[in-house]
Amino acid sequence: MPQLPLFIPESNLPRLVIIGSGFAGLQLAKKLKKAKYQIVVLDKNNFHQFQPLLYQVATSGLEPDSIVFPTRKIVRDYKNTFFRMVSVQKIQPQEKCILTDKGSLSYDYLVIATGSVNNFYGMQDVSENAVGLKSIHEALAIRSMILQHLETAVDVSLPEEKEANTTVVIVGAGPAGVEMAGALAEFKKYVFPKDYAELKDYPLQIHLISSSIKTLPMLSEKSSKNSLKDLKRLKVNVHLGVSVQAYDGLNVKLSNGETITATNLIWTAGVKGAFPKGLQPDVVQRGNRIEVDTFNCVKGCENIFAIGDVGMMKTNEFPNGHPMVAPVAMQQGKNLATNFKLPKENWNPFKYYDKGSLATIGKKSAVADFGKLHISGIIAWFIWSTVHLMSISGFKNKIAVGLNWASSYFTYDKGNRLIIRKYKHKKAFDCITTEELV
Ligand SMILES: Cc1cc2nc3c(=O)[nH]c(=O)nc-3n(C[C@H](O)[C@H](O)[C@H](O)COP(=O)(O)OP(=O)(O)OC[C@H]3O[C@@H](n4cnc5c(N)ncnc54)[C@H](O)[C@@H]3O)c2cc1C
C-alpha cells in the first residue's frame, strides 16, 4: 500500500532532506540555516549523541543526559528547518522520494548522513551475546550488564561463577576499546574494592583483545607504545594479534586457541556504514560505505549525497576512504553546505584538514598526535579534556560534564553506577539499529 506523505508545510523553496542528525547531518543543517532551501532533518532518535564519550556512560562516569542533546533544540532557531523523528526505510531515487516508518517524503536534494553500525564480521553468536558501543542505549546496557553481573558474583558461591561474572572482555584496541579499558581499570582500582569488598578474592579482570599487533594502531608508533604502557600500568590484560572467533555468552574463544570465561563482552572491534535500501548495489563499497565523488555526490545520482561515516570518498591521499571520525563528518557537512549555496560550476571539492588525534587511557593520562608532535601523560589528558568539553553540544551539558570530571578528578568516584533499566539481552534493547532497517 502506498504510504501517506509526512506533513511538512508547503514551500516554494527547493526541499533538502537530511537523513541523520549526527555530526555530519547537523553540521550541514547548521551551515544552511539561512540558505534558500526548505530543510527537513530526519532521525530515528530525537537527540544528537556525542559518541566519543559513550564509554564514560558505560563505565558509570557520566550520566547519559549529559552527552545527548535534543535535536529540536538545535534546529528550532534555523530558518525553514523542520525535524521529524522517523526511521527512513527506503530511498526511491527515480521518484525522488523516501519511505519512512511514518510516511513518505519527497525531496529535491537528499543527503544521507546515517553514520555506521557495529560490524561483527558475520559472527552471529558474537552479535547476539556481545554488546557494542555505538549508541547511548548500548552504553547504558553495558553499564547495567557489568553492574548486574557484579551483583550476581556476590550472590553465587561457585568460584568459577564468581570469576566469570567479574571478568570483562573488551574487543578492539582502537580509541573506543582503549578508553573503555582505561576507564574500567579505574573503576576496578577506586570503586570496586569499596563497593564489592565481599569480592576481594575475585578482583575485576579486564581483558583487551585486538587482532592488530598494536594498541591504537591508527596513531603514531610512540602514542601506540605509550598507550600500551599505560594499559599495563592499569593492570589491563592486553592480548594483541589475536581475534575473537566465537562467544556463546560465557566462553570467549580466541584465534590462539585460548578461551576466556566471561559474562561481559564489549565489542568495539569495527563498524560498517549503514543506510536505507534503494540505492544501486554498485555504489556500495568496502565497509558498506556509499561511493561518493569529491563533492560527496553519490555515484550515478545527481541529487543524492552521502556525508560522514557512511560516505566513501576515494582520493590519492585516502584510497580506502577517509577515517570514520567526527572531524571528517563535520568538515564534509560544512563543505557540502558551502557548495549548496553556490552555482554548481563553482563547487569546491572536499579536502580533509586533520587537526590531530587523541585518546585517553584512564584519568590523568592520554596520548595526542599533532603531525610530528606526540604528547602523552597529563598534558595530553588536559588537551583531550578541553577538546571534548568544547565539542559537546549545549552549554548545560558542558557544565554537567565539566563538573563531573572535576569532582571525579579529586574524589576518584564514579557516581552513576546505577542499574536504572535492567540488562536482559541485547535483543531486548529499546532501540532500533540501522542494521535492522537495511
Ligand atoms: C565509542 C565511539 C567513540 C568514538 N570516539 C571518537 C573520537 O574520540 N573522536 C572522533 O573524531 N570520532 C570518534 N568516534 C567516531 C565518530 O563518533 C563518528 O565518526 C561520527 O559520529 C560520524 O558522524 P556521522 O554524522 O557520520 O554519523 P553519526 O554521528 O553516527 O550519526 C548518524 C545519525 O543517523 C541516524 N540514523 C541512522 N540511520 C537512520 C535511519 N535509517 N533513519 C533515521 N535516522 C537514522 C542515527 O540515529 C544518528 O543520529 C567514535 C565513535 C564511537 C562509536
The ligand as an ORCA input file, in Angstrom:
! r2SCAN-3c Opt
* xyz 0 1
  C      32.522      4.664     21.058
  C      32.952      5.623     19.987
  C      33.954      6.531     20.242
  C      34.352      7.438     19.262
  N      35.341      8.329     19.565
  C      35.686      9.247     18.654
  C      36.662     10.246     18.969
  O      37.202     10.277     20.078
  N      36.959     11.164     18.006
  C      36.353     11.156     16.794
  O      36.630     12.025     15.976
  N      35.445     10.233     16.461
  C      35.081      9.276     17.358
  N      34.147      8.350     17.041
  C      33.595      8.321     15.680
  C      32.525      9.378     15.482
  O      31.578      9.320     16.515
  C      31.857      9.155     14.130
  O      32.835      9.233     13.129
  C      30.792     10.206     13.872
  O      29.736     10.065     14.802
  C      30.247     10.095     12.456
  O      29.287     11.069     12.279
  P      28.061     10.813     11.297
  O      27.263     12.073     11.288
  O      28.545     10.263     10.008
  O      27.223      9.638     11.986
  P      26.536      9.615     13.413
  O      27.082     10.642     14.296
  O      26.588      8.193     13.834
  O      25.027      9.990     13.096
  C      24.192      9.198     12.316
  C      22.747      9.555     12.664
  O      21.888      8.941     11.712
  C      20.747      8.422     12.377
  N      20.226      7.335     11.531
  C      20.902      6.259     11.090
  N      20.121      5.524     10.288
  C      18.922      6.144     10.222
  C      17.696      5.853      9.549
  N      17.567      4.806      8.756
  N      16.655      6.707      9.741
  C      16.774      7.780     10.532
  N      17.915      8.104     11.182
  C      18.968      7.297     11.022
  C      21.306      7.945     13.706
  O      20.280      7.860     14.673
  C      22.323      9.029     14.023
  O      21.759     10.074     14.777
  C      33.727      7.425     17.994
  C      32.708      6.512     17.739
  C      32.316      5.624     18.722
  C      31.211      4.645     18.427
*
